[in-house]
Amino acid sequence: MKVRIGISTTDKLLEIEVDDASKFKKEMEKAVAEGGLGWFTDAKGRTVGIPARSIAFIEMDDTESGRAVGFAPAV
Protein backbone atom coordinates (compact mmCIF):
# COMPACT_ATOMS: atom_id res chain seq x y z
CA MET A 1 0.00 0.00 0.00
CA LYS A 2 1.35 3.42 -0.91
CA VAL A 3 1.47 5.98 1.87
CA ARG A 4 2.11 9.66 1.24
CA ILE A 5 3.03 11.88 4.18
CA GLY A 6 3.03 15.65 3.89
CA ILE A 7 5.63 17.48 5.96
CA SER A 8 4.28 20.75 7.40
CA THR A 9 7.53 22.73 7.56
CA THR A 10 8.28 22.25 3.88
CA ASP A 11 6.56 21.40 0.61
CA LYS A 12 8.16 17.95 0.74
CA LEU A 13 6.02 14.86 0.26
CA LEU A 14 7.34 11.56 1.56
CA GLU A 15 6.08 8.47 -0.25
CA ILE A 16 6.67 4.99 1.13
CA GLU A 17 5.15 1.60 0.51
CA VAL A 18 4.06 -0.48 3.50
CA ASP A 19 3.04 -4.11 3.72
CA ASP A 20 0.68 -3.86 6.70
CA ALA A 21 -1.64 -0.82 6.70
CA SER A 22 -3.16 -1.49 10.12
CA LYS A 23 0.28 -1.82 11.73
CA PHE A 24 1.39 1.41 10.07
CA LYS A 25 -1.71 3.24 11.34
CA LYS A 26 -1.18 2.02 14.91
CA GLU A 27 2.48 3.03 14.87
CA MET A 28 1.65 6.48 13.45
CA GLU A 29 -1.09 7.03 16.04
CA LYS A 30 1.33 6.07 18.81
CA ALA A 31 4.02 8.42 17.50
CA VAL A 32 1.55 11.31 17.21
CA ALA A 33 0.10 10.68 20.70
CA GLU A 34 3.57 10.60 22.24
CA GLY A 35 4.81 13.53 20.14
CA GLY A 36 7.89 11.55 19.24
CA LEU A 37 9.52 10.10 16.21
CA GLY A 38 7.96 7.26 14.24
CA TRP A 39 10.35 4.81 12.57
CA PHE A 40 9.04 2.73 9.69
CA THR A 41 10.52 0.20 7.32
CA ASP A 42 8.91 0.19 3.90
CA ALA A 43 8.30 -2.76 1.59
CA LYS A 44 11.74 -2.33 -0.01
CA GLY A 45 13.57 -2.45 3.32
CA ARG A 46 14.28 1.28 3.69
CA THR A 47 13.88 2.78 7.16
CA VAL A 48 12.36 6.24 7.51
CA GLY A 49 12.04 8.37 10.67
CA ILE A 50 9.17 10.86 10.80
CA PRO A 51 8.83 13.49 13.56
CA ALA A 52 5.17 13.48 14.57
CA ARG A 53 4.99 17.26 15.07
CA SER A 54 5.99 17.83 11.43
CA ILE A 55 3.23 15.73 9.86
CA ALA A 56 0.70 17.79 7.89
CA PHE A 57 -1.30 14.84 6.51
CA ILE A 58 -1.18 11.12 5.79
CA GLU A 59 -2.74 9.70 2.64
CA MET A 60 -3.07 5.97 2.12
CA ASP A 61 -3.69 4.54 -1.35
CA ASP A 62 -4.76 0.92 -1.69
CA THR A 63 -3.29 0.16 -5.12
CA GLU A 64 -4.68 -3.37 -5.13
CA SER A 65 -8.31 -2.22 -5.22
CA GLY A 66 -7.72 -0.42 -8.51
CA ARG A 67 -9.13 2.88 -9.59
CA ALA A 68 -12.50 3.45 -11.10
CA VAL A 69 -12.56 5.47 -14.28
CA GLY A 70 -15.75 7.02 -15.51
CA PHE A 71 -16.96 9.54 -18.01
CA ALA A 72 -19.84 11.92 -17.63
CA PRO A 73 -22.37 12.00 -20.45
CA ALA A 74 -21.84 14.80 -22.94
CA VAL A 75 -24.29 17.66 -22.70
Distance bins in CASP14 RR format, pairs under 12 A and 6 or more apart:
PFRMAT RR
TARGET T0000
AUTHOR 0000-0000-0000
RMODE 2
METHOD distances of the structure
MODEL  1
1 15 0 0 0 0 0 1 0 0 0 0 0
1 16 0 0 0 0 1 0 0 0 0 0 0
1 17 1 0 0 1 0 0 0 0 0 0 0
1 18 1 0 1 0 0 0 0 0 0 0 0
1 19 1 0 0 1 0 0 0 0 0 0 0
1 20 0 0 0 0 1 0 0 0 0 0 0
1 21 1 0 1 0 0 0 0 0 0 0 0
1 22 0 0 0 0 0 1 0 0 0 0 0
1 23 0 0 0 0 0 1 0 0 0 0 0
1 24 1 0 0 1 0 0 0 0 0 0 0
1 25 0 0 0 0 0 1 0 0 0 0 0
1 42 0 0 0 0 0 1 0 0 0 0 0
1 43 0 0 0 0 1 0 0 0 0 0 0
1 58 0 0 0 0 0 1 0 0 0 0 0
1 59 0 0 0 0 0 1 0 0 0 0 0
1 60 1 0 0 1 0 0 0 0 0 0 0
1 61 1 0 0 1 0 0 0 0 0 0 0
1 62 1 0 1 0 0 0 0 0 0 0 0
1 63 1 0 0 1 0 0 0 0 0 0 0
1 64 1 0 0 1 0 0 0 0 0 0 0
1 65 0 0 0 0 1 0 0 0 0 0 0
1 66 0 0 0 0 0 1 0 0 0 0 0
2 13 0 0 0 0 0 1 0 0 0 0 0
2 14 0 0 0 0 0 1 0 0 0 0 0
2 15 1 0 0 1 0 0 0 0 0 0 0
2 16 1 0 0 1 0 0 0 0 0 0 0
2 17 1 0 1 0 0 0 0 0 0 0 0
2 18 0 0 0 0 1 0 0 0 0 0 0
2 19 0 0 0 0 0 1 0 0 0 0 0
2 21 0 0 0 0 0 1 0 0 0 0 0
2 24 0 0 0 0 0 1 0 0 0 0 0
2 42 0 0 0 0 1 0 0 0 0 0 0
2 43 0 0 0 0 1 0 0 0 0 0 0
2 58 0 0 0 0 0 1 0 0 0 0 0
2 59 0 0 0 0 1 0 0 0 0 0 0
2 60 1 0 0 1 0 0 0 0 0 0 0
2 61 1 0 1 0 0 0 0 0 0 0 0
2 62 0 0 0 0 1 0 0 0 0 0 0
2 63 1 0 1 0 0 0 0 0 0 0 0
2 64 0 0 0 0 0 1 0 0 0 0 0
2 65 0 0 0 0 0 1 0 0 0 0 0
2 66 0 0 0 0 0 1 0 0 0 0 0
3 13 0 0 0 0 0 1 0 0 0 0 0
3 14 0 0 0 0 1 0 0 0 0 0 0
3 15 1 0 0 1 0 0 0 0 0 0 0
3 16 1 0 1 0 0 0 0 0 0 0 0
3 17 1 0 0 1 0 0 0 0 0 0 0
3 18 1 0 1 0 0 0 0 0 0 0 0
3 19 0 0 0 0 0 1 0 0 0 0 0
3 20 0 0 0 0 0 1 0 0 0 0 0
3 21 0 0 0 0 1 0 0 0 0 0 0
3 23 0 0 0 0 0 1 0 0 0 0 0
3 24 1 0 0 1 0 0 0 0 0 0 0
3 25 0 0 0 0 1 0 0 0 0 0 0
3 27 0 0 0 0 0 1 0 0 0 0 0
3 28 0 0 0 0 1 0 0 0 0 0 0
3 40 0 0 0 0 1 0 0 0 0 0 0
3 42 0 0 0 0 1 0 0 0 0 0 0
3 43 0 0 0 0 0 1 0 0 0 0 0
3 48 0 0 0 0 0 1 0 0 0 0 0
3 50 0 0 0 0 0 1 0 0 0 0 0
3 55 0 0 0 0 0 1 0 0 0 0 0
3 57 0 0 0 0 0 1 0 0 0 0 0
3 58 1 0 0 1 0 0 0 0 0 0 0
3 59 1 0 0 1 0 0 0 0 0 0 0
3 60 1 0 1 0 0 0 0 0 0 0 0
3 61 1 0 0 1 0 0 0 0 0 0 0
3 62 0 0 0 0 0 1 0 0 0 0 0
3 63 0 0 0 0 0 1 0 0 0 0 0
4 12 0 0 0 0 0 1 0 0 0 0 0
4 13 1 0 1 0 0 0 0 0 0 0 0
4 14 1 0 0 1 0 0 0 0 0 0 0
4 15 1 0 1 0 0 0 0 0 0 0 0
4 16 0 0 0 0 1 0 0 0 0 0 0
4 17 0 0 0 0 0 1 0 0 0 0 0
4 18 0 0 0 0 0 1 0 0 0 0 0
4 50 0 0 0 0 0 1 0 0 0 0 0
4 55 0 0 0 0 0 1 0 0 0 0 0
4 56 0 0 0 0 0 1 0 0 0 0 0
4 57 0 0 0 0 1 0 0 0 0 0 0
4 58 1 0 0 1 0 0 0 0 0 0 0
4 59 1 0 1 0 0 0 0 0 0 0 0
4 60 1 0 0 1 0 0 0 0 0 0 0
4 61 1 0 0 1 0 0 0 0 0 0 0
4 63 0 0 0 0 0 1 0 0 0 0 0
5 12 0 0 0 0 1 0 0 0 0 0 0
5 13 1 0 0 1 0 0 0 0 0 0 0
5 14 1 0 1 0 0 0 0 0 0 0 0
5 15 1 0 0 1 0 0 0 0 0 0 0
5 16 1 0 0 1 0 0 0 0 0 0 0
5 18 0 0 0 0 0 1 0 0 0 0 0
5 24 0 0 0 0 0 1 0 0 0 0 0
5 28 0 0 0 0 1 0 0 0 0 0 0
5 31 0 0 0 0 0 1 0 0 0 0 0
5 32 0 0 0 0 0 1 0 0 0 0 0
5 38 0 0 0 0 0 1 0 0 0 0 0
5 40 0 0 0 0 1 0 0 0 0 0 0
5 42 0 0 0 0 0 1 0 0 0 0 0
5 48 0 0 0 0 1 0 0 0 0 0 0
5 49 0 0 0 0 0 1 0 0 0 0 0
5 50 1 0 0 1 0 0 0 0 0 0 0
5 51 0 0 0 0 0 1 0 0 0 0 0
5 52 0 0 0 0 0 1 0 0 0 0 0
5 54 0 0 0 0 1 0 0 0 0 0 0
5 55 1 0 0 1 0 0 0 0 0 0 0
5 56 0 0 0 0 1 0 0 0 0 0 0
5 57 1 0 0 1 0 0 0 0 0 0 0
5 58 1 0 1 0 0 0 0 0 0 0 0
5 59 1 0 0 1 0 0 0 0 0 0 0
5 60 0 0 0 0 1 0 0 0 0 0 0
5 61 0 0 0 0 0 1 0 0 0 0 0
6 12 1 0 0 1 0 0 0 0 0 0 0
6 13 1 0 1 0 0 0 0 0 0 0 0
6 14 1 0 0 1 0 0 0 0 0 0 0
6 15 0 0 0 0 1 0 0 0 0 0 0
6 16 0 0 0 0 0 1 0 0 0 0 0
6 50 0 0 0 0 1 0 0 0 0 0 0
6 51 0 0 0 0 0 1 0 0 0 0 0
6 54 0 0 0 0 1 0 0 0 0 0 0
6 55 1 0 0 1 0 0 0 0 0 0 0
6 56 1 0 1 0 0 0 0 0 0 0 0
6 57 1 0 1 0 0 0 0 0 0 0 0
6 58 1 0 0 1 0 0 0 0 0 0 0
6 59 0 0 0 0 1 0 0 0 0 0 0
7 13 1 0 0 1 0 0 0 0 0 0 0
7 14 1 0 0 1 0 0 0 0 0 0 0
7 15 0 0 0 0 0 1 0 0 0 0 0
7 48 0 0 0 0 0 1 0 0 0 0 0
7 49 0 0 0 0 0 1 0 0 0 0 0
7 50 0 0 0 0 1 0 0 0 0 0 0
7 51 0 0 0 0 1 0 0 0 0 0 0
7 52 0 0 0 0 0 1 0 0 0 0 0
7 53 0 0 0 0 0 1 0 0 0 0 0
7 54 1 0 1 0 0 0 0 0 0 0 0
7 55 1 0 0 1 0 0 0 0 0 0 0
7 56 1 0 0 1 0 0 0 0 0 0 0
7 57 0 0 0 0 1 0 0 0 0 0 0
7 58 0 0 0 0 0 1 0 0 0 0 0
8 14 0 0 0 0 0 1 0 0 0 0 0
8 50 0 0 0 0 0 1 0 0 0 0 0
8 51 0 0 0 0 1 0 0 0 0 0 0
8 52 0 0 0 0 0 1 0 0 0 0 0
8 53 0 0 0 0 1 0 0 0 0 0 0
8 54 1 0 1 0 0 0 0 0 0 0 0
8 55 1 0 0 1 0 0 0 0 0 0 0
8 56 1 1 0 0 0 0 0 0 0 0 0
8 57 0 0 0 0 1 0 0 0 0 0 0
8 58 0 0 0 0 0 1 0 0 0 0 0
9 51 0 0 0 0 1 0 0 0 0 0 0
9 53 0 0 0 0 1 0 0 0 0 0 0
9 54 1 0 1 0 0 0 0 0 0 0 0
9 55 0 0 0 0 0 1 0 0 0 0 0
9 56 0 0 0 0 1 0 0 0 0 0 0
10 51 0 0 0 0 0 1 0 0 0 0 0
10 54 0 0 0 0 1 0 0 0 0 0 0
10 55 0 0 0 0 0 1 0 0 0 0 0
10 56 0 0 0 0 1 0 0 0 0 0 0
11 56 0 0 0 0 1 0 0 0 0 0 0
12 50 0 0 0 0 0 1 0 0 0 0 0
12 54 0 0 0 0 1 0 0 0 0 0 0
12 55 0 0 0 0 0 1 0 0 0 0 0
12 56 0 0 0 0 1 0 0 0 0 0 0
13 55 0 0 0 0 0 1 0 0 0 0 0
13 56 0 0 0 0 1 0 0 0 0 0 0
13 57 0 0 0 0 1 0 0 0 0 0 0
13 58 0 0 0 0 0 1 0 0 0 0 0
13 59 0 0 0 0 1 0 0 0 0 0 0
14 38 0 0 0 0 0 1 0 0 0 0 0
14 40 0 0 0 0 1 0 0 0 0 0 0
14 42 0 0 0 0 0 1 0 0 0 0 0
14 46 0 0 0 0 0 1 0 0 0 0 0
14 48 1 0 0 1 0 0 0 0 0 0 0
14 49 0 0 0 0 1 0 0 0 0 0 0
14 50 1 0 0 1 0 0 0 0 0 0 0
14 51 0 0 0 0 0 1 0 0 0 0 0
14 54 0 0 0 0 0 1 0 0 0 0 0
14 55 0 0 0 0 1 0 0 0 0 0 0
14 56 0 0 0 0 0 1 0 0 0 0 0
14 57 0 0 0 0 0 1 0 0 0 0 0
14 58 0 0 0 0 1 0 0 0 0 0 0
14 59 0 0 0 0 0 1 0 0 0 0 0
15 42 0 0 0 0 1 0 0 0 0 0 0
15 43 0 0 0 0 0 1 0 0 0 0 0
15 44 0 0 0 0 0 1 0 0 0 0 0
15 46 0 0 0 0 0 1 0 0 0 0 0
15 48 0 0 0 0 0 1 0 0 0 0 0
15 58 0 0 0 0 0 1 0 0 0 0 0
15 59 0 0 0 0 1 0 0 0 0 0 0
15 60 0 0 0 0 0 1 0 0 0 0 0
15 61 0 0 0 0 1 0 0 0 0 0 0
15 63 0 0 0 0 0 1 0 0 0 0 0
16 24 0 0 0 0 1 0 0 0 0 0 0
16 28 0 0 0 0 0 1 0 0 0 0 0
16 38 0 0 0 0 0 1 0 0 0 0 0
16 39 0 0 0 0 0 1 0 0 0 0 0
16 40 1 0 0 1 0 0 0 0 0 0 0
16 41 0 0 0 0 1 0 0 0 0 0 0
16 42 1 0 1 0 0 0 0 0 0 0 0
16 43 1 0 0 1 0 0 0 0 0 0 0
16 44 0 0 0 0 1 0 0 0 0 0 0
16 45 0 0 0 0 1 0 0 0 0 0 0
16 46 1 0 0 1 0 0 0 0 0 0 0
16 47 0 0 0 0 1 0 0 0 0 0 0
16 48 1 0 1 0 0 0 0 0 0 0 0
16 49 0 0 0 0 0 1 0 0 0 0 0
16 50 0 0 0 0 1 0 0 0 0 0 0
16 58 0 0 0 0 0 1 0 0 0 0 0
16 59 0 0 0 0 0 1 0 0 0 0 0
16 60 0 0 0 0 0 1 0 0 0 0 0
16 61 0 0 0 0 0 1 0 0 0 0 0
17 24 0 0 0 0 0 1 0 0 0 0 0
17 40 0 0 0 0 0 1 0 0 0 0 0
17 41 0 0 0 0 0 1 0 0 0 0 0
17 42 1 0 1 0 0 0 0 0 0 0 0
17 43 1 0 1 0 0 0 0 0 0 0 0
17 44 1 0 0 1 0 0 0 0 0 0 0
17 45 0 0 0 0 1 0 0 0 0 0 0
17 46 0 0 0 0 1 0 0 0 0 0 0
17 48 0 0 0 0 0 1 0 0 0 0 0
17 60 0 0 0 0 0 1 0 0 0 0 0
17 61 0 0 0 0 1 0 0 0 0 0 0
17 62 0 0 0 0 0 1 0 0 0 0 0
17 63 0 0 0 0 1 0 0 0 0 0 0
17 64 0 0 0 0 0 1 0 0 0 0 0
18 24 1 0 1 0 0 0 0 0 0 0 0
18 25 0 0 0 0 1 0 0 0 0 0 0
18 26 0 0 0 0 0 1 0 0 0 0 0
18 27 0 0 0 0 1 0 0 0 0 0 0
18 28 0 0 0 0 0 1 0 0 0 0 0
18 40 1 0 0 1 0 0 0 0 0 0 0
18 41 0 0 0 0 1 0 0 0 0 0 0
18 42 1 0 0 1 0 0 0 0 0 0 0
18 43 1 0 0 1 0 0 0 0 0 0 0
18 44 0 0 0 0 0 1 0 0 0 0 0
18 45 0 0 0 0 0 1 0 0 0 0 0
18 46 0 0 0 0 0 1 0 0 0 0 0
18 48 0 0 0 0 0 1 0 0 0 0 0
18 58 0 0 0 0 0 1 0 0 0 0 0
18 60 0 0 0 0 1 0 0 0 0 0 0
18 61 0 0 0 0 0 1 0 0 0 0 0
18 62 0 0 0 0 0 1 0 0 0 0 0
18 63 0 0 0 0 0 1 0 0 0 0 0
19 40 0 0 0 0 0 1 0 0 0 0 0
19 41 0 0 0 0 1 0 0 0 0 0 0
19 42 0 0 0 0 1 0 0 0 0 0 0
19 43 1 0 1 0 0 0 0 0 0 0 0
19 44 0 0 0 0 0 1 0 0 0 0 0
19 45 0 0 0 0 1 0 0 0 0 0 0
19 64 0 0 0 0 0 1 0 0 0 0 0
20 26 0 0 0 0 1 0 0 0 0 0 0
20 27 0 0 0 0 1 0 0 0 0 0 0
20 40 0 0 0 0 0 1 0 0 0 0 0
20 41 0 0 0 0 0 1 0 0 0 0 0
20 42 0 0 0 0 0 1 0 0 0 0 0
20 43 0 0 0 0 1 0 0 0 0 0 0
20 60 0 0 0 0 0 1 0 0 0 0 0
21 27 0 0 0 0 0 1 0 0 0 0 0
21 28 0 0 0 0 0 1 0 0 0 0 0
21 40 0 0 0 0 0 1 0 0 0 0 0
21 43 0 0 0 0 0 1 0 0 0 0 0
21 58 0 0 0 0 0 1 0 0 0 0 0
21 60 1 0 0 1 0 0 0 0 0 0 0
21 61 0 0 0 0 0 1 0 0 0 0 0
21 62 1 0 0 1 0 0 0 0 0 0 0
21 63 0 0 0 0 0 1 0 0 0 0 0
21 64 0 0 0 0 0 1 0 0 0 0 0
21 65 0 0 0 0 0 1 0 0 0 0 0
22 28 0 0 0 0 0 1 0 0 0 0 0
22 29 0 0 0 0 0 1 0 0 0 0 0
22 60 0 0 0 0 0 1 0 0 0 0 0
23 29 0 0 0 0 0 1 0 0 0 0 0
23 30 0 0 0 0 0 1 0 0 0 0 0
23 40 0 0 0 0 1 0 0 0 0 0 0
23 41 0 0 0 0 0 1 0 0 0 0 0
24 30 0 0 0 0 0 1 0 0 0 0 0
24 31 0 0 0 0 0 1 0 0 0 0 0
24 38 0 0 0 0 0 1 0 0 0 0 0
24 39 0 0 0 0 0 1 0 0 0 0 0
24 40 1 0 0 1 0 0 0 0 0 0 0
24 41 0 0 0 0 0 1 0 0 0 0 0
24 42 0 0 0 0 1 0 0 0 0 0 0
24 43 0 0 0 0 0 1 0 0 0 0 0
24 48 0 0 0 0 0 1 0 0 0 0 0
24 50 0 0 0 0 0 1 0 0 0 0 0
24 58 0 0 0 0 1 0 0 0 0 0 0
24 60 1 0 0 1 0 0 0 0 0 0 0
25 31 0 0 0 0 0 1 0 0 0 0 0
25 32 0 0 0 0 0 1 0 0 0 0 0
25 40 0 0 0 0 0 1 0 0 0 0 0
25 58 0 0 0 0 1 0 0 0 0 0 0
25 60 0 0 0 0 1 0 0 0 0 0 0
26 32 0 0 0 0 0 1 0 0 0 0 0
26 33 0 0 0 0 0 1 0 0 0 0 0
26 38 0 0 0 0 0 1 0 0 0 0 0
26 40 0 0 0 0 0 1 0 0 0 0 0
27 33 0 0 0 0 0 1 0 0 0 0 0
27 34 0 0 0 0 0 1 0 0 0 0 0
27 36 0 0 0 0 0 1 0 0 0 0 0
27 37 0 0 0 0 0 1 0 0 0 0 0
27 38 1 0 0 1 0 0 0 0 0 0 0
27 39 0 0 0 0 1 0 0 0 0 0 0
27 40 1 0 0 1 0 0 0 0 0 0 0
27 41 0 0 0 0 0 1 0 0 0 0 0
27 48 0 0 0 0 0 1 0 0 0 0 0
27 49 0 0 0 0 0 1 0 0 0 0 0
27 50 0 0 0 0 1 0 0 0 0 0 0
27 52 0 0 0 0 0 1 0 0 0 0 0
27 58 0 0 0 0 0 1 0 0 0 0 0
28 34 0 0 0 0 0 1 0 0 0 0 0
28 35 0 0 0 0 0 1 0 0 0 0 0
28 36 0 0 0 0 0 1 0 0 0 0 0
28 37 0 0 0 0 0 1 0 0 0 0 0
28 38 1 0 0 1 0 0 0 0 0 0 0
28 39 0 0 0 0 0 1 0 0 0 0 0
28 40 0 0 0 0 1 0 0 0 0 0 0
28 48 0 0 0 0 0 1 0 0 0 0 0
28 49 0 0 0 0 0 1 0 0 0 0 0
28 50 0 0 0 0 1 0 0 0 0 0 0
28 51 0 0 0 0 0 1 0 0 0 0 0
28 52 1 0 0 1 0 0 0 0 0 0 0
28 55 1 0 0 1 0 0 0 0 0 0 0
28 57 0 0 0 0 0 1 0 0 0 0 0
28 58 1 0 0 1 0 0 0 0 0 0 0
28 59 0 0 0 0 0 1 0 0 0 0 0
28 60 0 0 0 0 1 0 0 0 0 0 0
29 35 0 0 0 0 0 1 0 0 0 0 0
29 36 0 0 0 0 0 1 0 0 0 0 0
29 38 0 0 0 0 0 1 0 0 0 0 0
29 52 0 0 0 0 1 0 0 0 0 0 0
29 55 0 0 0 0 0 1 0 0 0 0 0
29 58 0 0 0 0 0 1 0 0 0 0 0
30 36 0 0 0 0 1 0 0 0 0 0 0
30 37 0 0 0 0 0 1 0 0 0 0 0
30 38 0 0 0 0 1 0 0 0 0 0 0
30 39 0 0 0 0 0 1 0 0 0 0 0
30 40 0 0 0 0 0 1 0 0 0 0 0
30 52 0 0 0 0 1 0 0 0 0 0 0
31 37 1 0 0 1 0 0 0 0 0 0 0
31 38 1 1 0 0 0 0 0 0 0 0 0
31 39 0 0 0 0 1 0 0 0 0 0 0
31 40 0 0 0 0 1 0 0 0 0 0 0
31 48 0 0 0 0 0 1 0 0 0 0 0
31 49 0 0 0 0 1 0 0 0 0 0 0
31 50 1 0 0 1 0 0 0 0 0 0 0
31 51 0 0 0 0 1 0 0 0 0 0 0
31 52 1 0 1 0 0 0 0 0 0 0 0
31 53 0 0 0 0 1 0 0 0 0 0 0
31 54 0 0 0 0 0 1 0 0 0 0 0
31 55 0 0 0 0 1 0 0 0 0 0 0
31 58 0 0 0 0 0 1 0 0 0 0 0
32 38 0 0 0 0 1 0 0 0 0 0 0
32 50 0 0 0 0 1 0 0 0 0 0 0
32 51 0 0 0 0 0 1 0 0 0 0 0
32 52 1 0 1 0 0 0 0 0 0 0 0
32 53 0 0 0 0 1 0 0 0 0 0 0
32 54 0 0 0 0 0 1 0 0 0 0 0
32 55 1 0 0 1 0 0 0 0 0 0 0
32 57 0 0 0 0 0 1 0 0 0 0 0
32 58 0 0 0 0 1 0 0 0 0 0 0
33 52 0 0 0 0 1 0 0 0 0 0 0
33 53 0 0 0 0 0 1 0 0 0 0 0
34 51 0 0 0 0 0 1 0 0 0 0 0
34 52 1 0 0 1 0 0 0 0 0 0 0
34 53 0 0 0 0 0 1 0 0 0 0 0
35 50 0 0 0 0 0 1 0 0 0 0 0
35 51 0 0 0 0 1 0 0 0 0 0 0
35 52 1 0 1 0 0 0 0 0 0 0 0
35 53 1 0 0 1 0 0 0 0 0 0 0
35 54 0 0 0 0 0 1 0 0 0 0 0
35 55 0 0 0 0 0 1 0 0 0 0 0
36 49 0 0 0 0 0 1 0 0 0 0 0
36 50 0 0 0 0 1 0 0 0 0 0 0
36 51 1 0 0 1 0 0 0 0 0 0 0
36 52 1 0 1 0 0 0 0 0 0 0 0
36 53 1 0 0 1 0 0 0 0 0 0 0
36 54 0 0 0 0 0 1 0 0 0 0 0
36 55 0 0 0 0 0 1 0 0 0 0 0
37 47 0 0 0 0 0 1 0 0 0 0 0
37 48 0 0 0 0 0 1 0 0 0 0 0
37 49 1 0 1 0 0 0 0 0 0 0 0
37 50 1 0 0 1 0 0 0 0 0 0 0
37 51 1 0 1 0 0 0 0 0 0 0 0
37 52 1 0 0 1 0 0 0 0 0 0 0
37 53 0 0 0 0 1 0 0 0 0 0 0
37 54 0 0 0 0 1 0 0 0 0 0 0
37 55 0 0 0 0 0 1 0 0 0 0 0
38 47 0 0 0 0 0 1 0 0 0 0 0
38 48 0 0 0 0 1 0 0 0 0 0 0
38 49 1 0 1 0 0 0 0 0 0 0 0
38 50 1 0 1 0 0 0 0 0 0 0 0
38 51 1 0 0 1 0 0 0 0 0 0 0
38 52 1 0 0 1 0 0 0 0 0 0 0
38 53 0 0 0 0 0 1 0 0 0 0 0
38 54 0 0 0 0 0 1 0 0 0 0 0
38 55 0 0 0 0 1 0 0 0 0 0 0
38 58 0 0 0 0 0 1 0 0 0 0 0
39 46 0 0 0 0 0 1 0 0 0 0 0
39 47 1 0 0 1 0 0 0 0 0 0 0
39 48 1 0 0 1 0 0 0 0 0 0 0
39 49 1 0 1 0 0 0 0 0 0 0 0
39 50 1 0 0 1 0 0 0 0 0 0 0
39 51 0 0 0 0 0 1 0 0 0 0 0
39 52 0 0 0 0 0 1 0 0 0 0 0
40 46 0 0 0 0 1 0 0 0 0 0 0
40 47 1 0 0 1 0 0 0 0 0 0 0
40 48 1 0 1 0 0 0 0 0 0 0 0
40 49 1 0 0 1 0 0 0 0 0 0 0
40 50 1 0 0 1 0 0 0 0 0 0 0
40 58 0 0 0 0 0 1 0 0 0 0 0
41 47 1 0 1 0 0 0 0 0 0 0 0
41 48 1 0 0 1 0 0 0 0 0 0 0
41 49 0 0 0 0 1 0 0 0 0 0 0
42 48 1 0 0 1 0 0 0 0 0 0 0
42 49 0 0 0 0 0 1 0 0 0 0 0
42 50 0 0 0 0 0 1 0 0 0 0 0
43 63 0 0 0 0 0 1 0 0 0 0 0
49 55 0 0 0 0 0 1 0 0 0 0 0
50 56 0 0 0 0 0 1 0 0 0 0 0
50 58 0 0 0 0 1 0 0 0 0 0 0
52 58 0 0 0 0 0 1 0 0 0 0 0
61 67 0 0 0 0 1 0 0 0 0 0 0
END
